[in-house]
Amino acid sequence: MKIAMWSGPRNLSTAMMYAFAARGDCAVVDEPFYAAYLSATGIDHPMKSEVIASQSPDAAVVAAQCIGPIPQSQSLFYQKHMTLHMIPEFDRSFLRSLTNVFLIRHPARVVASYAKKREAPTLQDIGFVQQADLFDAVAQHLGRAPLVIDSADIRANPRESLMKLCIALGIPFTRNMLHWPAGPKSYDGVWAPHWYNAVHKSTGFEDPEGALPDLSAEFQHLSDAAMPYYQRLAPFRL
């Protein structure tokens, strides 16, 4: 099975990748369209040149890899994807050969976290609009809503949430998913030194989050703009 997990940045996505890698039967890949996205858009991101040098910048090549043979002769292939990387110019037909899951997080938490890593984020940067668009495309193909999981539920009860996800995917749950070794991982993207400082200190999912963060007026406006897209997917969460 090839599992494509679609989220925006700062959304528990790296911890989820670590959880699946810890299973022992699952190959993982970290944001395979990142270089293609940067090459196609010309947008400036931290470590841009290193990212482009580390991956194929050809979206068609990346898509073929996503639906091709599973690496390392494993039975599962977990693909951590950023929704903003799937720009309209890229052919999305490969999605039909994947099991697509959507990982969501409250916009206020995403904005507060993202703003610490990159100045002046925009609605396009945080991926909510693109996530809803991809969700609709997959739903139209399936004839039903695809799987949705909320990072708040995972933080509140990792075991229960991951068990629900595994049942929905039709794969066995293993307690190995709840823990991983601290530090960088061999499968981290080259951009990890900029983005993964906190998750590299972790050995499992963090405790439930507290109250929503207080945002400046500018960031509150951004969170409010993203909220309708979050609310469209939230009713479908496991």
Buried (B, 14 or more C-beta within 10 A) or exposed (E): EBBBBBBBBBBBBBBBBBBBBBBEEBBBBBBBBBBBBBBBBEEEBEBBEBBBEBBBBEBEEBBEBBBEEEEEEBEBBBBBBBBBBBBEEBEBEBBEEBBBBBBBBBBBBBBBBBBEEBEEBEBEBBBBBBBBBBBBBBBEBEEEBBBBBBBBBBBBEBEEBBBBBBEBBEBEBBEBBBBBEEEEBEBBBBBBBBBBEEBBEBEBBBEEBEEEBEBEEEBBEBBEBBBEBBEBBBEBBB
